[in-house]
Amino acid sequence: MAALRICTPSGPPEPRRHSLAANPALLGLDFVGFGSLLLPIGAGYVVDRRHTGRAAVTCHGFFLDNGRWKGHLRASLKNGVVCSLEDNDVVESTLCVSVPSETVVLDKVALGRNVAQGVADTPRSIAGRKKGGKQWRRLQGGKKFVRHRALKHGAGKGRQCRKTVVNDDDIKAILSGVSQESSIEECNSVLIRLEKHSDKKALNFFDWMKANGKLKGNADAYHLALQAIAWKEDWKMAEQLLDEMVVDSDCTWDARAFNGLIYVCAKRRLDDWGTKWFRMMLEREVKPNVSTFGMLMGLYQKTGNLSEAEFAFAKMRSFKTKCVNAYSAMITLYTRMGFYTKSEDVIDLMKRDGVAPNMENWLVRLNAYSQNGKMEEAESVLQSMVDEGITLNTVAYNTLITGYGKVSDMKKAKKVFDSLESVGLAPDETTYRSMVEGFGRADKYKEAIWYYRKLKISGFQPNASNFYTMMNLLARHDDSEGAIEILEDMRQAGCQCSSIVTVLVRAYGAVGRMHKVLPLVQACFYHKILLDATSCSILVTAFVQNSLLEEALCVMCDKKWEDSEFEENLYHILICSCKEACSYDDAVRIYNQMPKSETPNLRISCSMIDIFSTLERFADAETLYLELKASSCLLDMIAYSVIVRMYIKAGRPEDACSVLEEMEKQKEIVPDKYLFLDMLRTYQKCGLIEKLADTYYWILKSQIEFDEAMYNCIINCCGRAIPIDELSRIFDEMIQQGHMANTVTLNVLLDIYGKAGLFNRAEKVFLMARKQGLADIISYNTIIAAYAQSGDFRSMTYFVQRMQDAGFPVSLEAYNCMLDAYGKAGQLEEFTAVLQKMKRAKCSFDHYTYNIMINIYGRRGWIEDVANVLTELKNRGVEPDLYSYNTLIKAYGIAGMPEDAVKLIQEMRIRGISPDRVTYTNLIAALQRNENFLEAVKWSLWMKQTGVVGCGNRA
């Protein structure tokens, strides 16, 4: 890529490309001056740094570096040649040539003033930027803006330095003077010239040098080759070349060897590789220099890699290297991420380390304090800049204005704005934008409008932040005309329709004025919204979320775009929005308006089934399910979950089981945690013990992560379906995982362990329930019943007493357990004592109490006592139930009254109580006990003919 050049009287110099691995003959030259990423220019002298031991140095020329604030181009002067350091476009640079070998004494303040004066008196250059385009350039201290057209890209975008185009004959001419007898210096000179033209040719020549022994101790050749390889991003070869440099060529590593690699990484924002080369430097004990840290910190600032930036910054300070750009990058990173205290810490470190700030660093400090709202410190920085003799530019004033805007001190911001003219500066677009943002943040409606319009009158373009601020401000102040103006400006600025709608609905939604949005868009660009599916979806979704259903339906009716799939997804979003807001009737209205298709949408149908279930419109929900079932839609796990839950809510667990059977036929469906929970509860309600066990082992096989709800549900539902040892394992695992068992879970465990006779486990569970405060009256009833059934009257009595000590009255269930236990054990005194306690406690008897009494009296043949119980039962308005009749039939048989037993069967039929298997078994036994064998056979045949099984029910 061709370098820019200005010919000197001695003739046209050889064009050269900027390279970190420079020619040794040029190492004496360096730049003295300043260059900033924040300033539009950089300036300085080209001096001979070989005279560093003296205060005076030899000046070889004066250069100006024209660049843009962001992505700016740079050019440098060497021996009268202005060389481009960018690979983008051909650019021109302003040059002030001093007399050769002029000796000057460097004075920072005087130099800055001379440079500033030189800029003011020099015509501007033509500058370019990436991808062509237009750039703003400021003349004479920023009072006027001029637009320049930048040239388009050429070839070779990958290089940051432009190559000079040469033909093969030129290459041959360069190589013609080289032979095996040529010196290392001559070979290096040829390598430098080739590297300017072609990396490939340079690397080929480097290989020739290697083959002919020209690399022994030749570190400069390796530096050139390393940078050429870096531009190709062949990092493996670069690492091999570094090793070869030391092992084969007896060279030593220094910072220059790695800086060429890091330079390419910095230009291309390859922070991972940049970090790798830096870490390799440290591992190989190569001391980084100022350039190393400057490039690295600039790279980390661009990529926002804070952790690596902090590491590099700490290493820089440990080496006592003073790189002002590294401090600036660290301050900028912390400020950008909101770590303002750390930004100030870096400023303090810079002072302690004795590092003098440059223009960029002053501006970075100013920005750090302004962003943090510490305006007194920001003003102090500004005063320090003046004291140092620095001519303040518009950037400094803009930063101060932004800071005042952040703290809503617009009085001082306006004062700074008004002072621009007095110092010979004119407000630029950033100035106006900052004023708009500041007044908008301070809710100064009229002032924000004034500066916004002044921004446009001055020929500048509002940015996205200005549009957003103004729209929010106008929404708060209910200025529809102003809002229409902003919307038109956004359209003219090229904002996408969807972005405009987003800004509008956010602004008006935040202040509760969404009802104003539809008239606004109808006055501006409603037709564009109707043609754009994305904009339309944003608008109608916002309307639905703000309960403006009529507006949403209006837009959906007016839309002009056609995309059935997108439209179905949009309707689904609207329905789900209504569902989340519990606006179920609105969801039904939206569903009824949407166009119907031959094949129902699975997602929409599932959402509506769930909504109809919530509204208890189970018939409508089932209709949708049957439509899905009849269509070609293949139901998935979510669909089955919704349908199963619909039937559970409707109180139809049998239908839910049928749906689950259909789901199990699709082997590819694996239920999630929530569907598994519904399956367990459904099978429990239906009493399907085998299904419960199968589902439990399916859950284990699916490796679903168990949470507290899953553990509790498994124990509650599957406790009686799985082995006790497995149940105990699950419970122990639950406790070890730190999950809490609820009261129902503990009561189920008490019941299972009690009925299995595992009283040690039962008491441990009961003790846990008491310690956690989860033991309720059911817990006491359960453990009392367990000991009563086992005949352990001492433990039964103990827990009755503990029940009373816990503040619970002895329940009817506990009394019934004691009655039944004492009666079956033949301890009639205790039985009678319990009855007396019940009567003294005015405990109302239930069917179970009377049935126990009938059973105990009947077993002993005490028919009169049985009759008294029946009389008492009827006097209380309670009729005998199936269990009562079964007990009476058994009692009449024991008492030798089979005819009365048969009459009870007739009475049961009259009362509409269907006899069950126990009824007939007791009757046959009563007849046989009283030697009525023929009658017993008749009833036995009758029972078989009627197929009586299980328990009877009321007719």
N, C-alpha and C positions, 0 to 999 in steps of 0.2 A: 504494500500500500504506500502510496507516495506521501512523503512528508512535505509540509509547507516550507518554503524556503525563500529567503530574501538574499539576493546576491550582494556580495561585498566587492570592493574594488579589485581584490586579488583574483576574482573570477568565481564562477559558480562552484560552491562547495559540494562535496559529496553528500547526498541526502542520507540521513540516518534515522533509525527508528529508536524510540526510547527503550532502553534495556537495562535491567538491574545488573546484569553481568556485563558491565561496560568495558570498553577498550581501556587498557591500562594507561594509554596515552592521554585519556580524557579524565582520569580519576582526580586530577588536580582541580577541576572546576566544580563548583557547587553553587547553590542558590542562597542568597541572603535576602530575606524579605518576608512576606506573609502570603499565604494562600488559604482560602477558607471555603468550606462547604456551604457556609451560610451567606457569604458575600458573593456578589456577581463577578468580582475580579480578584486576581492575586498579583502581586507585584514584587520586584526585588532586583538585586544586582546579580550578575554572574561573576563570581570571584574565584580566585585561586586559593583553595583551602590548604595548599601545601605550606602556606605561610601562617599557620595557626599559632605559632609562637609569638607573633607580634600583634600589636593593636591595629596596624595598618595592613591592608591586603591589596592585592592587585585586582583591579576591576577590568573585566573583559566585555562588559556590555550591560545594558539595562533591559529588563524584559517586563512585559505585561502579559498576564495570563487571563484571557477572556473566557469566562465560563458562566454557565447558567447556575442558578441556586441549586436546582435539583437536576441530576444527571448532566451537569454542565461539561462542556469540552474543555480540554486544557492543551496548552502549547508551551514549549520551552525553547529557549535560545541557547545555542552552543556555537561559539566561534562564528557568530553572525548568521547562523541558520536557525529559523524558527521551526521546531519539529512538533508535529502533532503527536499527542500521547493517546489519542483515541482511535478507534477503528471505524468510526461511524461515517464521517463525511470529510470532504476537503474543507478546511476552514482557514481563515486568515487571522493573523495576530498583529496587534499593534506593537511596533518596535521603536524604541528610542536608543540610538547607537551612541555610545560615548567614545571618546578618543581612545585608541588602543593603549593598553597598559596604564590606564589612569589609576593612580593610587589615591584611595579615599579612606578616611577614618569613619567607621560605622557609628552612627548615632541613631538609636531606635526611634526617638521622637522625630528627629529631623528627617530620617528616612521615610517615616510614615507620612509626614507632611509633604515631602517631595513627591512621593508616590501619588498621594491624593491630588496634588496639583497637576501632576502629569496626566492623571486620568481625566481631570476636568478639562484639560486643554487638548485632548487627543480625540480625533474622530473615532467613532465606533467601528468595530469590525463586524464582518458578517459571521454569524454563529449558526451552528446547526444543532439539531438534537436527534435522538434516535427516532427512526421511522419517518424522517422528514418533518413536516409540520412547520408551524410558526412559533416564534419565540418573542417574548418581550425583552427589550433592552432599554436601560435607563441612561439618559444623557445628562451631563452636567449636574451631578448631585441628585438625580432622581426627579427632576422637575417635569420631564416630558418623556413619553413613551414612544418608541419607534418599533415597528414590526419589520422583521427580516425573514425572508424565506430561506429555509435550510435545504441543503441538497439531500437527495435520496441516498439510501444505502448503496454501497458498492458490494462487490464480492468480499468474502473473507470476514463475515460478521463475528467469527469466533475469536479473532485477535483484537486486543485492545490497542494495538499499534498498527498503522497502515503500512502495507508492503509497497515497495516500488516495483512497478511492472517492468520486467525485462524479458528479452527473448533468449533462446538457447545460445545464440552467438555470443551474447554478453556474458553468459555463464561460462562458456568455453574460454572467453578472453580472460575472465577472472582466474580460471584454473590453469591457464597456459603457462603462467609464470611460476608454477609450483612443481617441485620435483622432490625426490627423496633426499636430495642434498639441502633443501630449503631449511632455514632455521625455524625454531619453534615460534619466534616472533612473527616471521613471515607467514607461517601457517595460520597463526592466530588472526593475523590481519585479514587473510582470505576468508577464514571462518566467520569473522565479524561481518564482512561484506556479503557473504552468502546468507547469513542468518537474517540480514535485512530483507532479502528477496524471497527466500523460500526455506521453511523449516525442513522440508524433505531434503533439499540439496545440502543444507547445512549439516544435517545428521549423516547423510552419505559421506560428506567430506570428513566429518568427525570419525566415522568408521575407518576411512583411509588413513587419517592421522594415527589412529590406534594401531592399524596394521603396520605402519611405518615407524612406530616408536616415537611419535611426536607428543605423546600424552604424559610422559614421565615427568612428574612434578609440575605438570601444566594445569593448575587449578582453574585458570581463566577459561580454558577450553571446556572444561567440565561445567562451569557456570553457564556458559552459552548453551551447551547441549541440554542441560537440565531444564532451562527455561523453554527451549524449543519443544522438548518432550512434554513439558507441563501444558503448553497450549494444545497439544493433542490429547491431554488428559490420560496419558498412558502411565498411570501411577506405578504399576508394577515395574516397568522399565526404569522409571525414575529411581525407585528404591534400589534396583540392581546397579544402576549407574553410581549411586552414592556409595554403595559398598565397593564397587570396582575402583572408585576414585581413590580410596585409601589403600585397599589391599593390593591392587595391581599397579597403580601409578604413583604410590608413595606421596599422595597429596594429603593435606589435612583439611578437616571440615572447619568451616567458619560460617558466620551468619549469612554471607552472600550465597553460599551453596543452597541454603534452605529458603532464602528470601525470594528467589525466583519462583519457587514452587508456591510459596504462600501468596505471592503477588497475583498469580493466576487465580488461585482460590478466592482471593479477595475480590477480584474483578468479576468473577462468575458466581459469587455468593455460595461457594462450596465450603460451608463452615465445618462439615465433618472432616474433609480432607485437610483443610487448613489447620484444624485442631490436631490431626494426626501428625502432620509435619512438625508442628510446634512441640508436641510431646516427644517426638523422635529427637529433636534438637536437645531437649532436656535430658533424655535418656543417654545420649551420646556426649553429654557434657559440653555442648556447643553453646556459648553464651549469646543469647539474642541481642540485637542492637536496637537502636531507636526505630529504624525502619520496620523491623520485625513486629515490634509492639504496636506501632502505628497502623500497619496493615491489618494485623489481627483484630485489634480493637475496633477498627472501622468495619471489618467484616462482621463481627459479633453485633455491632450496633445496627447494621442493616438487617441481619437475620433475627435479631432479638434473642440471641443465645446468652442469657444472663449468667448462667452457671459457669460457662467457659470464659466469659468476659471477666468474671470475678477472679477466676483462677489465673488468667493471664495478667490481670492487673496486680494481683498479689506477687506474682513472680517478677514483674517489672520492678516493683518497689524493693523486693528482696535483692535484686541485682543492682539497686541504686541507679537505675536508668531513668532519665528524666525525659519523658515523651509527653508533651503537652496535649497532643491529639488523643492519647490514651486516656488522660484525665477527662477530656471533653466527652469522649465516647462513653465513659463510665457514668458521668453525670447525666448525659442524655438518656442512657438506658434506664437508669433509676427513675428519672423524671417521667419518662414515657410510661413506665409501669406503675407509677403512683407511689414509689418509695422515696418520698421527698426528704425524709430524715437522712437516708443513706446518701442522697445527692449532696446534702449539706455536709455530711461527713467527708465525702470525697473532696469538696472544696476546702475544708479544713486541712485535710491531708496534703493537699496541693500547697497550701501555705506553709505547712510545717516542712515539707520536702524542699522548699525553696524553688519551686517551679514557677517561672514568670508566665502569666497568661498571655495568649495572643488574642487577636480580634475574635476568632471563633470561640475561644474559651470564655471571653467576657460575655459574649452573647448567650452561650450555654448556661452560664451562671445566672444571667438575667432571666432566662426562661425558667430555670429551676425554681427560683424564688417566686416568679410571677405565677407559675402553675400551682404552687403551694399556697398562694394568697398572701405571702409575706412581702407586702409591697414596700415596707420600710427598708428591708434588706435589698430589694430590687432597686429602689431609688439610690441606695448607697453604692451598689454596683455601677449604676449609671454615672454617678458622680466620680467614682474611681476611674472610669473610662475617660471622662473629661480631664481629670487631673493628670492622667497619663499622656495627654495630648492626642487622644484618639478622636478623629472626626466621626461623630455619630451619624449613622445612616438610618434609612427608613426602617430597617429590620429591628433596630434597637427600640425605636419608638413604638413600632407595632407590637413588640413583645410586651412593652410596658402597658399599652392600651389593653391587650388581652388579659393581663394580670388584673388590672383594675376592673375589667368586665367580670372576671371570675368572682371577685368579692363584691360585685354590684356597686362599686364606687364610681358611678358614671360621671360624677362631677369632676373628679380628677382625670378620668379618661378623656373627657371633653377638653379639659385644660391642656393635656398633652396633644390632642388632635389639633387644637387651635394654635399650638406653638410650632407646628411643623413649618408653616410659612415663614415664621420669623427666623428660622435657622436655614432657610433656603431649600427646604424639601417640600415635595408635594405628596399628598396622600396617594397611596397606590391601592390596588384592589384588596390587599390584605388589611389595610387600614380601615377601609369602609366595612369590610366583612366583620372585622373585630368589633367595630362600633355597633353594627347591627346585632351581633351576638350578645354584646354586653347590655344594650338597652332591652333586648328581648328577655334576657335572664332577669333583669331588674323589673320586668313588666312595665316598662315605659313605652306605652303604645305609640304615642304620637312621634316621639323621638326616633323610635325604631323604624317607623314608616318613612320618616324624613331621610334618614341615612340610607335606607334601602333604595329609595328613589334617586338619591344623590349618587349612589353607586352606579345605577344604570345610566343616569345622565352623563356621568364621567366616562362612559364607554366601557365599563367593566361588566363582568358577568357574575351574578350571584352564584354561590356554590350550593351544594346540597344541604349543608348545615344551615345556611341562610334561609333557604326555602322552608326547611323543617321548623326553624325558630319562628319565622313569620307566620306560618300556618297555625302553629300552636298559639301564638299571640292573638291572631285574628279570631281564632275559635273562642278563646277566653273572653274576648271583648265583643263577640257576636257581630263582627263586621263582615257581612256577606259580600259587599262590593269589593272590599279589599281582598277577600279570599279568592274571588273570581279573578282579580288582577294577578295574584300569585300563581293561580292555576294556569293562566295564559302564559305567564313568564316561564313556568316549568315546561310547558309544551314547546315554547320557542327555543328553550335551552336544549331541547332534544331528550328530555327525560322520558322514559318509557311510561306508557299509559298505566301499567300495573304499579309502578313506583309512585306515580302521582296519587293513585287511588289509596295506596297504603298510607302515605303521609296524611292524606285527607281524613281517612277514617280513624286513624290513631289520634289525630289532633282533636277532632270533634267527639270521638268516643271518650276521651279522657275527661272532658268537661261536661259530659252528659247531654250533648246536643247532636246526637246522631240523626235526629229527625230533620236536621237542616241539610244533611249531606245530599239527599236525592235532588232537591231543588237546585243546589249548587252545580252538581254535575249535569243536570238537564240544561242549565244555562251555559255550559261550556263545551264539554266534549262527550256528552251522553252517547252520541252515535258511535264514537270510537270504542266506548266501553262495551256497547252491545255487540260489536264486531270482534272483541277480544275475549276469549274464554277465561284467561287468567284474571284479567281486571274484573270481569263479571263475577267470578267466583269469590274474589276478595271482597267485593262490595256486598253481595247477598249474604255471605257468611257473617260479615260485620252486622248487617241488619238483623239477622236471626239471633246473634249473640246479644243484641241489645233489645230483644223482644219487639222488633219492628217487622212483624211477619208480613203485613200488607205490602210494605215497600219491597221486601225480598221477592214476594210472589209477582209483583208488578214487573220487576226487572227480569225475572225468569220468563215471564210471558212475552216481554218485548225483545228478548235476545235475538241476535241475527246469526250467530255462529252455529255450526252444525258439527257435533261430535258426540255421538250417542254414548260412547264409553266414558268420555269425560263428564258428560251430563249425568250419567248414573252415579258416578263417583261423587259429583257435587251434591246431588240429592241425598246421597248417603251421609255426607258430611253435615248437611243441614239437619237431617233427622237425628243424627248423633248429638249435634249441638243442642237441639231441643231436649233430648233425653238427659243430657248432663245437667241442663238447667231445670229439670223436672217439669218442663212444659210439654207434657205428653199430648195434650189436645192439639197443640201447634204441630207436633210431629205427625199426627194423624192427618191434619189438613195438608201438610206438605206431601205426604205419601199419596193422598187422594188426588192431588193436582199433577203429580209427575206422570209423564206419558207411559202407558202400559206397553209392555213388549210380550211377545209370544212366550219367551223363556224368562221366568222370574229371576231377578237378581238375588243370588244367595245371601249376600251380605245385608242387603236392604230387607229381605224377608226375615232374616234372623233378628235384625234390630226391631222390626215391627212386631214380631212374635213376643219379644221381651217387653216391648211397650204395652201391647194388648194384655199381656199377663199382669203387668203392674196395674193396669186399669181394671183388672178382673173381667176383661172381655175375652174369656177363654174360648168361646165359640169362634170369634174372629181369628184368634191365634191359631186354633186348630185348623181352621180353613186354609190359612197360609201354609201350614205344615203339610196338609194333604196336597196342596198345589205343588209344593216342592217335591213331594214324594211321587206325584204323577208326572212331573216333568223329567227332563234329561239331566237335571242338576244332580251331581254327586255330593251328598252331604259329607261335610268334614267334621272334625272333632268339635269345633266351635258351634256348628249348627246342632249337633247332637246335645251339647251341653245346654244350649238355650231351650231346646224342645223338652229335654228331661226336666229341666227346672220349671218349665211351664206346667207340665203335668203334676209335678210335686206341689206347686202353688194351688193348682186346681183340686188338690186332694184326691188325685187318681194315681196312686203309686203303681197299680197294676199296669196301666198304660205306659207309665215311665219304664217299667220293666220290659215291656214289649219293644219300646224304642231301643233300649240297651241291647236287647237280643239282636236287633237288626244291625246295630253298630258293631257288635262282636263278629259279625259275618265279614266285615271289612278288616282283614288282618293288618292292613297298613296303618290303621288308625291306632294311635297310642294316646290314651286319655292323659290330660294334664292333672295337676294336683286337685283342681277344683272339681273337675268331672269325677275323679275318683271319690272325692268326699260325697258328692251327690249320689254316686252309685252305692256307697256303703249305707247311706241313710235310707235310700229307697229299698234296698234289699232287707234292711232291718225292719222297716215298716211292714214289708210283705212276709216277714218271717222266713226268708230263704237262707237257711243256715249254710247250705252247700255253696251258694253263690257268694255269700260273705267270705267264706274260706278261700274260694277261687280268686276273688277280687283282692284279698289280702296278699296272696302269693304273687299275683300279677303286679301289685304295687312294689313288692320287694324286687321282682325281676326287672321292672322298668327303671330302677335306681333313682327314683324321684327323691329329692332331698326332703327329709321329714322336718316339719316345723311343729310348733306347739299344737296348732289346730289339727294337724294330721295325726300326731300321737294320741291326742284325746279322742278323736273320732274313731280311730282303729280300736282303742280299748273299749270305748262305749258300744260300738257296733259289732266288733268281731270277738269280743271277750268270750262269748259262749260258743263261738264257731271254731276256735283254734285251740290247740292243746294248752293246758295251764302253764306248762314250762315255757312255751313260746310267748304266752301272754306276760309272764313274769320277766322274760328277757326284754321284751319291748318296753315294759314299765321301767326296768332298771336302766335301760339305754336312754330313755326319756329323761330320767333324773340326772344321769351322768352328763347329758348334753346341756343341762341347766334350764330345762323347760319346766314349767309349772303345770301340775295336774289340777284340773278344776274339780269342783265338788261332785259333779255327776260321775266323772272318771273314778274318783276314789270310792264312791258308793257302789259302782259296778264291781270294782275289785273286791270290796267287802262282801258283796253278795256272792260272787263266784268263789272266793276263798272260803267263805262260811259254809256254803252248800257242799264244797269239796272236803270239808273237815280240816282245812289248813288254817287252824286258828292262830298259829304263830305269825304267819304272813298277814292274816287279817288284822291282828292287833298292831303290827308294825304300820300297816296302812292307816289304821284308825289313829294311832299316835301321831303320824305325820299330818293327818287332817286336822287334829286338834292344835298342833304346834303352828300350823299355817293359818289357823282360824277358819278352816273350810268345813269343819264338822257341823252338820245341821241335824235337824230332828230325824231326817231319813237315815243319816249315818247311824244314829243310836238305834233306831228301829231295826236296821239291817243286822247289826251285830247282835242285838238282843234276840232277834228271830233265829239267827244262826245257832246261838247257844241253846235256845229253847228246843229247836228241832233235834239237836244232838243229845238233849237230856241233861246238859250241864247247868243245873239250876243255880248253883253257886255263882258261876260267872254271869248267868242271866240276871240274877238279883244285883250283882255288883254293878253291871252296866246300867241297870235301871236307876240305881242310886247315883251313878255318875251323870246320868241324864238330868236328874233333878239338880245336882250340884252345878251343872253347867247353865242352869236357869231355864231349862225346858220342862214343861209339865209332862207327866207321864201320858203318852199319847194313847189313843184308842187302839192303834196297831200294836203297841207294846203290851197293853192289857190282853188283847186277843191272843198274842203269842204265849203269854203266861197261862191264860186259860186253857189253850189247846195243849200246851206241854204238861201242865199239871193233870188235866183230865185224862189224857192218853196214858200218863204214868200211874193213874189210879190214886193220886194224892188229892182226894176230894176235899179235905180240910183246907188245903192251900187254894184249891179251886174255888171253894166257897168264900174264902177270905178275899181272894182277888175280886170276886163279884161284889162283895160288900164295899171294897175300896172304890170300885167303879161307881157304885151307887152314891157313896158319900161324896165322891168328886163330881157328882152329877154329870157323869160321862154318858153321852147318848149311845145306846147300842145300835149297831148296824146289822145288816144281814149276816155278816161273817160271825158276829158275836152270838146271834141266835142259833146259827147253824152249828157252832161249836157246842153250845148247850144242848141242842137236840141230839147231836152225835154222841156226846158223853152220856147223857141220860138214856139214850136209846141203847147204847152198848150194854148198859146194866139192866135194861128191860124196865126202866122206870117210866111207864107209859103216862102215869098221872103227871109227873114232872114235865114230860114232853108236851102233854096237853096244856099244861099251865104256860109253857113257853109259847106255844102256838097262840093261846089266848092273849098273852101279853103282846105278842107280835101283831095280832090283828087289832088290838085296842090302840096301838100306836099308829094305826093306819098303814102298816107295812104288810104287804102280801108275801107269802113264801116264794122263793125263786127256785130255779132248777136244782141248785145244790140242796136247798131245804127239803124239797120233795124226795131227792135221792136219799138223804139222810133219814127222813121219816119212813120210807119204804124199808130201809135196812133195819130201823128200830122196830117196826111192826113185825118184821120177820123174826127178830130175836125174841119179841114178846109173844110169839105164837098167834099173831093176828094177820094171817095171809089175806083174808077177805078184805080187810081195811087197806092193805097194801095195794090190792087190785083197784079198789075204789079211788085211790090216789091217782092212778093212771088216768082214769076217766076224768077226775077233777082237773088234772093238768091239761087235758085236751080241751075241756070246756074253757079254761082260762087262756088257751092259746099258747101253752108252753109245750114245745116239742120234746118228747123224751129222747135221751141220748143213750149211748151204749151202757153207761154206768147205771142208768135207770132200769133198763131191762135186765142187766146182770144182777142187780140187787133184788129185783122182783123174782127172778128165777131161783136165786139163792134162798129167798124167803119161802117160796113154795116147796122147794126141796127140803128145807129145814123142817117144815111141818108135814112132810110126807105126801104132798100133793104133786106126785111125779108126773101124772098125765097132763095136768095143767101147766106144769113147768115145761114139758116138751112142746106143748102148743105155743107157749110164749117164745120159746127158743126158735121154733120154725118161723114164727111171725117176724122175729127180729132179723132172721136171715133173709126172708122174702123182701122185707122193707129196706134191707141194706143199710141199716143204721150204723154209722161210724162217727167217731169224734164226739163233739159237744153239740147239744141241741141249742136252738135259738127260738126266740119268741116269734110266733107267727105274725 
